[in-house]
Structure formats: structure tokens, C-alpha cells
């Protein structure tokens, strides 16, 4: 009788352990699936292209901030589609289940802020960040541009210059470059660096020596 009881007890313990195993192997659902697909697929190739582009950028000292203001890039949020300006276009692009009013303003949805890896349900807690800040672009060569080119830069929906982030992250970043500020979420460094380099390469903006070093270090996180 003893061996039989031990066999029954072992079988019961085995059945009880099944749900625990399933729970431990479940994948987390906190990150945006679109971001995982964009960063995990072809990351090596994207990083290699970014390194080549970075090597092609002119290295120089930053220009003076004198004369800069947001007005130099106005209208910063130009209309792209009817009543929709660039900001609302980005919110609609980056969000999930976004609903807009007649003036194209987002009134409902879910947004993922990749800088810190958090979801938000209120548009009031969000900003559309210029990956290369306007003030930083000014000191990297944009002060020599025409008003039309600066406007195109500030409203560019083709290059990875505009991204939805939390208001707190946008404030923390300010007009700083990667040598002074990086997203607190290290997993986003690769994407951040490749986006920064892509924008600067397209617009032929130069980099400083410390900026180039910081971007190279961030590209090392690409896997």
C-alpha cells in the first residue's frame, strides 16, 4: 500500500506544478510590440548603416545659440492633412485606438513612451518630441538654413525626427544632445542613436566630438 500512496501523491504534485510553470514562462506584455519588431528585426544592419552615416558627418564645434527661438522654425506644427497638424499626425500614428474630434485633436487612446517604457491613456500627459531638438539643430547648422527648410525639419514625418513621449521625459531632455542626456531606458539607446544619426545625416547637420563618442557608445547596445 505504501508505494501506491507515494505514486498518487507524486502524480498530484506534478499536476499542481503545471500552472506555476505556465505562469513563469509567460511573456511580459508591457512593451509596445511595434517597438520590439522595429528594434529586434534587422538591428545589426540598421546599426551598421548608422555607423557608416556617423562616419560621414562633419565634426565641428557647436555654433552660438544666439538668435535662436522656436519662431525660427515656425509654424512648428504645420498642417499636413486638412485640419491635422504634424503633432496630431504623430499622436495618431504612435497611438492605439486613437479617437479624434472634428478639429483632429486626439481625445482618447493609448500611447507608449519608449524613453521610459510606460503606457499612457491621456494625451495631456504626452508630448511629441523632436529627437534632434530644435535648439540643438540650430547649433549644428540649422541657423544657416532658410525659414522654409527649418519649418520642414520641425514637421518632418518621413525621417525619425518626431516621436510621442511622456511630457516629463520631454522636459527632462530639453535641448540636450546624447552626450548630456540619454533615454533612461537603456533598451531604447540603439533606436535613439540610429534615429538621431539618420536625421542629422539627411539634413547634413554636423556633430561635435563628444556627441560622436556618445552615439558610438549607444550603438554598441544594438543587438
DAHUFEN-V251404 format. One record per pair of residues at least 4 apart in sequence whose C-alpha atoms are under 8 Angstrom apart, sorted by the first residue. I is the first residue (numbers start at 0). GAP is how many residues later the second one is. Records with the same first field share a line. If there is no record, write none. Layout:
I=GAP ; GAP
This chain:
0=4
1=4
2=4
3=4
4=4
5=4
6=4
7=4
8=4
9=4
10=4
11=4
12=4
13=4
15=4
16=4
17=4
18=4
19=4
20=4
21=4
29=87 ; 88 ; 89
30=4 ; 5 ; 81 ; 86 ; 87
31=4 ; 80
32=4
33=4
34=4
35=4 ; 5
36=4
38=4 ; 151 ; 152
39=183
41=4
42=4 ; 179 ; 180
43=4 ; 178 ; 179
44=4
45=4 ; 148
46=4 ; 143 ; 147 ; 172 ; 175
47=4
48=4
49=4 ; 144 ; 147 ; 148
50=4 ; 165 ; 168
51=4
52=4 ; 144 ; 145 ; 148
53=143 ; 147 ; 158
55=145
56=143 ; 144 ; 147 ; 148 ; 149 ; 150
57=147 ; 148 ; 149
58=147 ; 148 ; 149 ; 150
59=146 ; 147 ; 148 ; 149
60=146 ; 147 ; 148
61=77 ; 78 ; 145 ; 146
62=75 ; 76 ; 77 ; 78
63=75
64=70 ; 73 ; 74
67=4 ; 67 ; 70 ; 75
68=4 ; 66
69=4 ; 6 ; 64
70=4 ; 5
71=75 ; 78 ; 79
72=61 ; 74 ; 77 ; 78 ; 80 ; 81
73=4 ; 73 ; 76 ; 77
74=76
75=75 ; 78 ; 79
76=8 ; 9 ; 10 ; 77 ; 78
77=7 ; 8 ; 73 ; 77
78=4 ; 5 ; 6 ; 7
79=4 ; 5 ; 6 ; 9
80=4
82=20 ; 21
83=4 ; 5 ; 19 ; 20 ; 21
84=4
85=4 ; 69 ; 70 ; 71
86=4 ; 41
87=4 ; 16 ; 17 ; 18
88=4
89=4 ; 38 ; 67 ; 72 ; 73 ; 74
90=4 ; 15 ; 20 ; 37 ; 73
91=4 ; 6 ; 14
93=17 ; 18 ; 69 ; 70
94=14 ; 15 ; 16 ; 17
95=13 ; 14 ; 15
96=11 ; 12 ; 13
97=8 ; 9 ; 10 ; 11 ; 12
98=7 ; 8 ; 9 ; 10
99=4 ; 5 ; 6 ; 7 ; 8
100=4 ; 5 ; 6
105=17
106=15 ; 16
107=13 ; 14 ; 15
108=12 ; 13 ; 14
109=9 ; 10 ; 11 ; 12
110=8 ; 9 ; 10 ; 53
111=5 ; 6 ; 7 ; 8 ; 52 ; 53
112=4 ; 5 ; 6 ; 7 ; 51 ; 52 ; 53
113=4 ; 51 ; 71 ; 74
114=50 ; 54 ; 68 ; 69 ; 70 ; 73
115=53 ; 67 ; 68 ; 69
116=68
119=5 ; 6 ; 46
121=4
124=41 ; 42 ; 43
125=38 ; 39 ; 40 ; 41
126=37 ; 38 ; 39 ; 40 ; 43
127=34 ; 35 ; 36 ; 37
128=4 ; 32 ; 33 ; 34 ; 35 ; 36 ; 41
129=4 ; 24 ; 31 ; 32 ; 33
130=29 ; 30 ; 31 ; 32 ; 61 ; 64 ; 65
131=4 ; 5 ; 29 ; 45 ; 64 ; 67 ; 68
132=4 ; 41 ; 42 ; 43 ; 44
133=4 ; 20 ; 41
134=4 ; 40
135=4 ; 39 ; 40 ; 41
136=4 ; 5 ; 6 ; 68
137=4 ; 5
138=4
139=65 ; 66 ; 67
140=4 ; 64 ; 65
141=8 ; 63
144=4 ; 5
145=4
146=4
147=4
148=4
149=4
150=4
151=4
154=7
155=5 ; 6
156=4 ; 5
158=36 ; 39 ; 40
159=35 ; 36 ; 38 ; 39
160=34 ; 35 ; 38
164=4 ; 5
165=4
166=4
167=4
168=4
169=4
172=8 ; 9
175=4 ; 5
176=4 ; 5 ; 34
177=4 ; 33 ; 36 ; 37
178=31 ; 32 ; 34 ; 35 ; 36
181=7
182=5 ; 6 ; 9
184=4
186=34
187=4
188=4 ; 29 ; 30 ; 32 ; 33
189=4 ; 28 ; 29 ; 30 ; 31 ; 32
190=4
191=4
192=4 ; 22 ; 25 ; 26
193=4 ; 25
194=4
195=4
196=4
197=4
198=4
199=4 ; 5 ; 6
200=4
206=4 ; 5
207=4
208=4
209=4
210=4
211=4
212=4
213=4
214=4
215=4
216=4
217=4
